[in-house]
Amino acid sequence: MKRKTIGIAAVLVSLGAVAGLGGCATTSEIEALRKEVHLANIEARRAREEALAASQLAGKARAAAEEARAMVEANDARIDQLAK
């Protein structure tokens, strides 16, 4: 979903740039806009990769927390059993 949104945003920026030019832009201005869009796409790709890595890390942390919680519960049960 995020990837599609970022792609759509890049296309809209490109279309807005072309529409805004209205035939009065020089080749260098068009090239500068293309470069800007290209750099924005690179930045969006990096952000998407960082978000994916963060999501994976969060999943690992969640699994570790669940494992720790299960260990604590098992230890509590053993302690309760020994106390009887």
C-alpha atoms as a printed R data frame, in Angstrom:
   type eleno elety resid chain resno      x       y       z
1  ATOM     1    CA   MET     A     1  0.000   0.000   0.000
2  ATOM     2    CA   LYS     A     2  2.760   2.437   0.950
3  ATOM     3    CA   ARG     A     3  4.742   1.526  -2.161
4  ATOM     4    CA   LYS     A     4  1.739   2.266  -4.367
5  ATOM     5    CA   THR     A     5  1.118   5.580  -2.596
6  ATOM     6    CA   ILE     A     6  4.744   6.642  -3.010
7  ATOM     7    CA   GLY     A     7  4.672   5.684  -6.694
8  ATOM     8    CA   ILE     A     8  1.472   7.621  -7.261
9  ATOM     9    CA   ALA     A     9  2.959  10.645  -5.491
10 ATOM    10    CA   ALA     A    10  6.033  10.528  -7.735
11 ATOM    11    CA   VAL     A    11  3.849  10.380 -10.844
12 ATOM    12    CA   LEU     A    12  1.747  13.293  -9.599
13 ATOM    13    CA   VAL     A    13  4.867  15.341  -8.923
14 ATOM    14    CA   SER     A    14  6.096  14.591 -12.439
15 ATOM    15    CA   LEU     A    15  2.746  15.480 -14.002
16 ATOM    16    CA   GLY     A    16  2.515  18.636 -11.929
17 ATOM    17    CA   ALA     A    17  5.972  19.652 -13.033
18 ATOM    18    CA   VAL     A    18  5.151  19.078 -16.695
19 ATOM    19    CA   ALA     A    19  1.790  20.851 -16.401
20 ATOM    20    CA   GLY     A    20  3.392  23.752 -14.575
21 ATOM    21    CA   LEU     A    21  5.944  24.208 -17.280
22 ATOM    22    CA   GLY     A    22  3.295  25.084 -19.828
23 ATOM    23    CA   GLY     A    23  5.773  24.855 -22.682
24 ATOM    24    CA   CYS     A    24  7.994  27.621 -21.323
25 ATOM    25    CA   ALA     A    25 10.674  25.515 -19.650
26 ATOM    26    CA   THR     A    26 14.141  25.108 -20.980
27 ATOM    27    CA   THR     A    27 15.749  21.737 -21.471
28 ATOM    28    CA   SER     A    28 17.966  22.327 -18.452
29 ATOM    29    CA   GLU     A    29 14.928  23.104 -16.292
30 ATOM    30    CA   ILE     A    30 13.219  19.918 -17.434
31 ATOM    31    CA   GLU     A    31 16.380  17.918 -16.738
32 ATOM    32    CA   ALA     A    32 16.625  19.507 -13.290
33 ATOM    33    CA   LEU     A    33 13.031  18.485 -12.565
34 ATOM    34    CA   ARG     A    34 13.706  14.949 -13.787
35 ATOM    35    CA   LYS     A    35 16.739  14.763 -11.522
36 ATOM    36    CA   GLU     A    36 14.689  16.036  -8.591
37 ATOM    37    CA   VAL     A    37 11.995  13.407  -9.214
38 ATOM    38    CA   HIS     A    38 14.674  10.722  -9.552
39 ATOM    39    CA   LEU     A    39 16.246  11.754  -6.235
40 ATOM    40    CA   ALA     A    40 12.819  11.793  -4.574
41 ATOM    41    CA   ASN     A    41 12.218   8.254  -5.845
42 ATOM    42    CA   ILE     A    42 15.558   7.122  -4.417
43 ATOM    43    CA   GLU     A    43 14.721   8.705  -1.066
44 ATOM    44    CA   ALA     A    44 11.281   7.067  -1.068
45 ATOM    45    CA   ARG     A    45 12.842   3.683  -1.861
46 ATOM    46    CA   ARG     A    46 15.294   4.069   1.027
47 ATOM    47    CA   ALA     A    47 12.499   5.072   3.392
48 ATOM    48    CA   ARG     A    48 10.476   2.042   2.303
49 ATOM    49    CA   GLU     A    49 13.473  -0.252   2.932
50 ATOM    50    CA   GLU     A    50 14.062   1.297   6.365
51 ATOM    51    CA   ALA     A    51 10.392   0.865   7.251
52 ATOM    52    CA   LEU     A    52 10.519  -2.789   6.220
53 ATOM    53    CA   ALA     A    53 13.652  -3.364   8.316
54 ATOM    54    CA   ALA     A    54 12.042  -1.648  11.313
55 ATOM    55    CA   SER     A    55  8.928  -3.770  10.906
56 ATOM    56    CA   GLN     A    56 10.997  -6.953  10.816
57 ATOM    57    CA   LEU     A    57 12.940  -5.860  13.900
58 ATOM    58    CA   ALA     A    58  9.694  -5.109  15.722
59 ATOM    59    CA   GLY     A    59  8.444  -8.586  14.859
60 ATOM    60    CA   LYS     A    60 11.588 -10.165  16.286
61 ATOM    61    CA   ALA     A    61 11.301  -8.040  19.442
62 ATOM    62    CA   ARG     A    62  7.649  -9.048  19.838
63 ATOM    63    CA   ALA     A    63  8.574 -12.739  19.520
64 ATOM    64    CA   ALA     A    64 11.380 -12.350  22.085
65 ATOM    65    CA   ALA     A    65  9.007 -10.608  24.509
66 ATOM    66    CA   GLU     A    66  6.434 -13.377  24.127
67 ATOM    67    CA   GLU     A    67  9.120 -15.994  24.754
68 ATOM    68    CA   ALA     A    68 10.304 -14.136  27.869
69 ATOM    69    CA   ARG     A    69  6.716 -13.840  29.122
70 ATOM    70    CA   ALA     A    70  6.213 -17.590  28.658
71 ATOM    71    CA   MET     A    71  9.433 -18.304  30.573
72 ATOM    72    CA   VAL     A    72  8.331 -16.049  33.443
73 ATOM    73    CA   GLU     A    73  4.942 -17.741  33.615
74 ATOM    74    CA   ALA     A    74  6.587 -21.185  33.614
75 ATOM    75    CA   ASN     A    75  8.991 -20.127  36.370
76 ATOM    76    CA   ASP     A    76  6.133 -18.665  38.418
77 ATOM    77    CA   ALA     A    77  4.246 -21.941  38.087
78 ATOM    78    CA   ARG     A    78  7.316 -23.891  39.270
79 ATOM    79    CA   ILE     A    79  7.784 -21.567  42.239
80 ATOM    80    CA   ASP     A    80  4.118 -21.918  43.176
81 ATOM    81    CA   GLN     A    81  4.427 -25.690  42.929
82 ATOM    82    CA   LEU     A    82  7.542 -25.732  45.121
83 ATOM    83    CA   ALA     A    83  5.866 -23.495  47.696
84 ATOM    84    CA   LYS     A    84  3.006 -25.970  48.202
